[in-house]
Amino acid sequence: MNPLETPNSRLLLSLLDASAQRARVIAGNVANQNTPGYRRQVLDFEDKLREALSRGRSTDALAAIAPSVSEDLLTPARADGNNVNLELEMSAMRQNRLMYEMYSTLHASRMNLIQAAIETR
Amino acid sequence: MDGIKSFFSGFRAAASGLSAERARVDVIARNIANAQTTHTPDGGPYRREVLRFAPILERLGDGTTRTLGVQVTGVERDAETPFERIHDPDHPDADAEGFVLMPNVNTAREMADLITAMRAYEANASVQENFVQMAERALRMAQ
């Protein structure tokens, strides 16, 4: 098996990608925090993944799961119809960045292991 | 996999937020500057300006929309807030009974809006900072 193209490394890359996409969704919400009638958007990926994992699907099937963006209709809106909560967005942004750093660290350590394997030959 | 172009689209979303909030601060500054202007070329006192914001949306193939940022779609005059009528017979714009119509600018309200705009500006600036840190992190993966 090619160690660079395992299901796990593909999963890790799609988690990195979803995290980068979520940062953009949050940026759109923060930019529209004062736009009347704007509904905040959310990116769903990890929950979908978790659900698929709990159903015991194969890692190949997991790689086919794509992130999706939807409007948050549950969070109550202010008088102007906007439901962006700045504190919520800023903490989501921080949390998202930490996840991004974690995924990139995992990816880098995988690469380091492969590199070490190549060099010890 | 998303390319570098879309990575920076979030950066641009925050930039659009920065310029929209700056436009709001400009409008607030004009309103406060004209809080005592009783005579305009259109006749009557100054009417406060308000900005209209709208999201920049991109419609995706699957019918969902994605927010790319915010834009100022127009500057309007506030026709709802009434002018204040004060008694000042010495004023050059006073009517026969000595009453003057003052602009519908409420300085306290403008100052409150100014603080909101400044906080929103700061939030957009820290979103940009967040993208810088993520990009640096992504670059370090390649080392």
Interface residues (C-beta under 8 A of the other chain):
Chain A: L13 D17 A20 Q21 A23 R24 V25 I26 A27 G28 N29 V30 A31 N32 Q33 N34 T35 P36 Y38 Q41 S68 V69 S70 L86 E89 M90 M93 R94 R97 Y100 E101 S104 H107 A108 M111
Chain B: M1 D2 S6 F7 S9 G10 F11 A13 A14 S16 G17 A20 E21 R24 F53 A54 P55 L60 T64 T65 R66 T67 L68 G69 V70 T116 A117 R119 A120 A123 N124 S126 V127 N130 F131 Q133 M134 R137 A138 R140 M141
